[in-house]
């Protein structure tokens, strides 16, 4: 049975204004002191479902605003018995602060934001996930030397994300051109689909100083 879920969810609607409570990290992961990879807007979660068994010395956390996708992804995780993977239903724009507030220091070492909803209309731009406040929260909690990997198939969206991170003094872009290849070993479903149509993907990596 195919799970039918709305493709677009307005993060500014009242339904998504309640932040999550801090997690009990010791209960979430078998070894909660391992470096953490945070995937913001993980969708169906298949990217992390492939990453977690490949990199057992990392913990992986996927955030997604569509609750049915999170429930299904955690079900897949349980079937595969992956102790280093967890998915959480939340609105990243108001939940990062409480979520990361009790994370062990220097644990967050990698963040991915891949193919976020572009919200093309100008009046909907505030619905995009990469806002200055989100960048500031990541700057607070990302370990020194940690990376943020961004990618989109919409150049204007990719440029806006890059501009937001460039504007923060602790983030520094690695290189000045779009990356030709994905530096991670796994591609998202959207990336595979875009490449199969021979359309461009706009990628950038930022490091926290």
C-alpha positions as CSV (number, residue, x, y, z in Angstrom):
1,X,0.0,0.0,0.0
2,X,1.4,3.4,-1.0
3,X,1.2,6.1,1.6
4,X,-0.5,9.2,0.3
5,X,0.7,12.4,1.9
6,X,0.4,16.0,1.0
7,X,3.4,17.3,-0.9
8,X,3.3,20.8,0.5
9,X,2.7,21.7,4.2
10,X,2.6,25.3,5.3
11,X,5.0,25.5,8.3
12,X,3.4,28.9,9.3
13,X,0.0,27.4,9.9
14,X,-1.2,27.1,13.5
15,X,-1.0,23.3,13.5
16,X,2.8,23.5,13.3
17,X,3.5,26.2,15.8
18,X,4.1,24.0,18.9
19,X,7.9,23.3,19.3
20,X,9.0,19.8,20.2
21,X,10.4,19.0,23.7
22,X,14.1,18.2,24.1
23,X,14.9,14.5,23.4
24,X,16.4,12.0,25.8
25,X,19.4,11.3,23.7
26,X,20.4,8.3,25.8
27,X,17.1,6.6,25.0
28,X,17.2,7.5,21.3
29,X,20.6,6.1,20.4
30,X,22.5,3.1,21.6
31,X,25.6,5.3,21.8
32,X,24.5,8.9,22.1
33,X,28.0,10.3,22.2
34,X,28.7,9.4,18.5
35,X,28.8,12.3,16.1
36,X,25.4,13.3,14.9
37,X,24.2,13.9,11.3
38,X,21.1,16.0,11.2
39,X,19.0,15.9,8.0
40,X,16.4,18.7,7.9
41,X,13.4,17.9,5.8
42,X,14.1,14.3,5.4
43,X,10.9,13.4,3.5
44,X,10.4,9.7,3.3
45,X,13.7,9.2,5.1
46,X,15.3,6.8,2.6
47,X,18.5,8.8,2.3
48,X,19.2,8.2,6.0
49,X,17.9,4.7,5.9
50,X,20.8,4.0,3.6
51,X,23.4,6.2,5.3
52,X,22.9,4.7,8.8
53,X,24.0,1.1,8.1
54,X,26.9,2.4,6.0
55,X,28.2,4.6,8.8
56,X,27.5,2.8,12.1
57,X,29.9,5.1,14.0
58,X,27.5,8.1,13.3
59,X,24.1,8.8,14.7
60,X,21.4,10.1,12.2
61,X,18.4,12.2,12.9
62,X,15.8,13.1,10.3
63,X,13.4,16.0,10.8
64,X,10.2,16.1,8.8
65,X,7.0,18.2,9.1
66,X,4.7,15.5,7.5
67,X,3.9,13.2,10.4
68,X,2.8,10.1,8.4
69,X,6.2,10.0,6.6
70,X,7.9,10.1,10.0
71,X,5.8,7.2,11.3
72,X,6.5,5.1,8.2
73,X,10.2,5.9,8.3
74,X,10.6,4.9,12.0
75,X,8.7,1.7,11.1
76,X,11.3,0.9,8.4
77,X,14.1,1.7,10.9
78,X,12.6,-0.7,13.4
79,X,12.4,-3.5,10.8
80,X,16.1,-3.0,10.0
81,X,17.0,-2.7,13.7
82,X,19.2,0.4,13.2
83,X,20.2,1.7,16.6
84,X,21.9,4.8,15.2
85,X,18.8,6.2,13.3
86,X,15.8,8.2,14.5
87,X,13.1,10.3,12.7
88,X,11.2,13.1,14.4
89,X,8.0,14.9,13.4
90,X,8.5,18.6,13.9
91,X,8.7,22.0,12.3
92,X,12.4,22.7,12.1
93,X,11.9,26.5,12.1
94,X,10.6,26.5,15.6
95,X,12.0,23.3,17.1
96,X,15.8,23.4,16.5
97,X,16.4,25.4,19.7
98,X,14.7,23.1,22.2
99,X,15.7,20.0,20.2
100,X,19.4,20.8,20.3
101,X,19.4,22.5,23.8
102,X,20.5,19.4,25.6
103,X,22.6,17.7,22.9
104,X,26.1,16.8,24.2
105,X,28.6,19.4,23.2
106,X,30.4,19.0,19.9
107,X,28.1,16.1,18.9
108,X,26.4,17.8,15.9
109,X,29.0,17.5,13.2
110,X,27.1,17.3,9.9
111,X,23.8,18.9,8.6
112,X,22.1,18.3,5.3
113,X,19.3,20.3,3.7
114,X,18.5,18.7,0.4
115,X,15.9,19.8,-2.1
116,X,13.7,21.8,0.3
117,X,10.2,22.9,-0.8
118,X,11.0,25.9,-3.0
119,X,7.8,27.9,-2.3
120,X,8.1,29.8,-5.6
121,X,5.6,32.6,-4.9
122,X,7.3,35.7,-3.4
123,X,4.6,36.0,-0.7
124,X,5.4,32.4,0.4
125,X,9.1,33.0,0.8
126,X,8.8,33.0,4.6
127,X,7.7,29.4,4.4
128,X,11.1,28.2,3.2
129,X,13.1,26.2,5.7
130,X,16.4,28.1,5.5
131,X,15.7,31.3,7.4
132,X,18.3,33.4,9.3
133,X,17.0,32.1,12.6
134,X,17.6,28.5,11.6
135,X,21.1,29.4,10.4
136,X,21.8,31.0,13.8
137,X,20.6,27.9,15.7
138,X,22.9,25.7,13.6
139,X,25.8,28.1,14.2
140,X,25.2,27.8,18.0
141,X,25.1,24.0,18.1
142,X,27.3,22.7,15.2
143,X,30.7,21.7,16.2
144,X,33.8,23.6,15.1
145,X,34.8,22.1,11.7
146,X,31.3,20.7,11.2
147,X,29.8,20.9,7.8
148,X,26.5,21.9,6.2
149,X,25.7,20.4,2.9
150,X,23.0,22.1,0.8
151,X,21.5,21.1,-2.5
152,X,18.5,21.9,-4.7
153,X,17.4,21.5,-8.3
154,X,16.2,25.1,-8.3
155,X,19.2,27.5,-8.6
156,X,17.4,30.5,-7.0
157,X,16.6,28.4,-3.9
158,X,20.2,27.1,-3.7
159,X,21.5,30.7,-4.0
160,X,19.2,31.9,-1.3
161,X,20.3,29.1,1.0
162,X,23.9,29.9,0.3
163,X,23.3,33.6,0.9
164,X,21.8,32.9,4.3
165,X,24.7,30.8,5.5
166,X,27.3,33.3,3.9
167,X,25.7,36.1,5.9
168,X,26.5,34.4,9.2
169,X,30.1,35.0,10.3
170,X,30.9,31.5,11.5
171,X,30.0,29.8,8.2
172,X,32.5,29.7,5.3
173,X,31.7,28.2,1.9
174,X,34.1,25.6,0.6
175,X,34.9,26.8,-2.9
176,X,33.1,29.4,-5.0
177,X,31.4,27.2,-7.6
178,X,28.6,24.7,-7.4
179,X,29.9,21.2,-6.6
180,X,29.9,18.9,-9.6
181,X,29.3,15.8,-7.4
182,X,27.7,14.9,-4.2
183,X,30.4,14.5,-1.5
184,X,28.2,12.0,0.4
185,X,28.0,8.3,-0.5
186,X,24.2,8.3,-0.9
187,X,21.9,10.3,-3.1
188,X,18.3,11.2,-2.2
189,X,15.4,10.1,-4.4
190,X,15.0,13.6,-5.7
191,X,18.7,13.8,-6.7
192,X,18.5,10.5,-8.5
193,X,15.3,11.6,-10.4
194,X,16.9,15.0,-11.3
195,X,20.1,13.4,-12.6
196,X,18.1,10.8,-14.6
197,X,16.5,13.6,-16.5
198,X,19.9,15.1,-17.0
199,X,18.9,18.3,-15.2
200,X,21.4,20.3,-13.0
201,X,21.7,20.0,-9.2
202,X,23.1,23.0,-7.4
203,X,25.3,21.9,-4.4
204,X,27.4,23.7,-1.8
205,X,29.2,22.8,1.4
206,X,29.7,25.3,4.3
207,X,32.1,24.7,7.3
208,X,31.7,26.1,10.7
209,X,34.8,27.9,11.9
